[in-house]
C-alpha cells in the first residue's frame, strides 16, 4: 500500500475511534446523572389557593422538606406559619407522622399557653396529598372550650351558692326546735330564717334571669324606650334600700335620650347598678343616676361615693358570682350575679357596660347603648311610664 494512503486510513480510523469513545463517555455520564437524580415532587395545581381560601378550616400544604408550599389566609392570621415554615411543634410532629406512614390523623391540641397568654384549642386533621405532600385542616375551637368551661364553672358556683343559704336554714330550723321553750330565741332565729329565705329567693330569681338572658341573644319585641322613664322606675324600686341607709338618690335624664330595646330589662339593669351603689356606699351619702345623649348613642351612669374598687379587681367584677369582698357581700345580701346580669342585658341591646373607680373616691358605672334605628316603632315610646 502506498505510504500516503496508509497514513490517511490510519488517521481516519483514529478519528472514528476517538469520536466513539467520546460518545460513550457522554452517554455514560448522562446515565449516571439519571440514576442519581432525586424524583421531583408533583407541583400543586394552580387553582389550589382558591380552593383553600374558601374552606371553613384553616388549610396548609407541606412538602417532603416540611416547607409550607400553600396556605389559606386564615392559617397565617392564626400564627401557624412563619414564611414557609410551620411554627407549632405539635403540628409539625403530626405532619411527620403522616409522611412516615401515609395514615390520616385527627386530634385536638392545646397550643400557645404560657407567658400570660391563655391556651388556644385546635381541632386538626392531617392527610396525605398527591403522594409527596401533607394537607393540614385546622379549626379554632377556643371559643367552644371557653363556653364549656364557663358552663362548668357556673354549675359548680350555683351548687356552692345554693348550699350556703340552704345549710343556714337547716341549722336555724334545728336551733328553733331546740329553743322551743325560749320565745325570744325562737323569734330571733325565725327572723334569721326570713333573711336567709329572702336571700335564697333572690339568688334563685337572679340565676333564672341570667339563664334566660344567656339563652336568648336577641330581644323578642324591641321598642323605643325613654331612658328618663327607665331611670325613674329603677329609682322608685330602690327607695326602700336607700332610705334604710339614709342615702339620697339624685336622678336626671335628657328627655331626648331614647334607646331601642326592652323597657323591663333596662329597668332591671339600672336597678341592679343602683342597688350595688347603695350596698357599697356609706350611710348618709348620695348616689347619682343620669341619662344622656352622646354622638355614639345614649348613656346611663350610676355614680356612688363608696369605697371604690381596686384596679386589679375591675376587670373581673362582671363575672358571675365574683365578689370583691365576699364577707361584705354576704353581709349586704349580695349574690355576685347583679353585674353579670347588667352585662348580659347590655350585650343583648347591642351595648356595653364599663366601670371607672378609684379606692376611697367611689365608682361610676356607665351603660352605653346605640341610637334607635330610624325605622324603629314609636308606638311604645314612653308607654311604660
Secondary structure, DSSP 8 states (H G I E B T S, - for coil): --HHHHHHHHHHHHHHHHHHHHHHHHHHHHHHHHHH---------TTHHHHHHH-SSEEEEE-TT-BEEEE-HHHHHTT-EETTEE--HHHHHHHHHHHHH---EEEEEEE--BTTB--EEEEEEEEEETTTEEEEEEEE-HHHHHHHHHHHHHHHHHHHHHHHHHHHHHHHHHHHHHTTT-HHHHHHHHHHHHHHHHHHHHHHHHHHHHHHHHH-SS-SS-EEEEHHHHHHHHHHHHHHHHHHTT-EEEEEE-TT-EEEE-HHHHHHHHHHHHHHHHHTS-TT-EEEEEEEE-SSEEEEEEE--SS---HHHHTTTTSTT--SSHHHHHHHT--S-HHHHHHHHHHHTT-EEEEEEETTTEEEEEEEEE---TTS--TTTTTT-
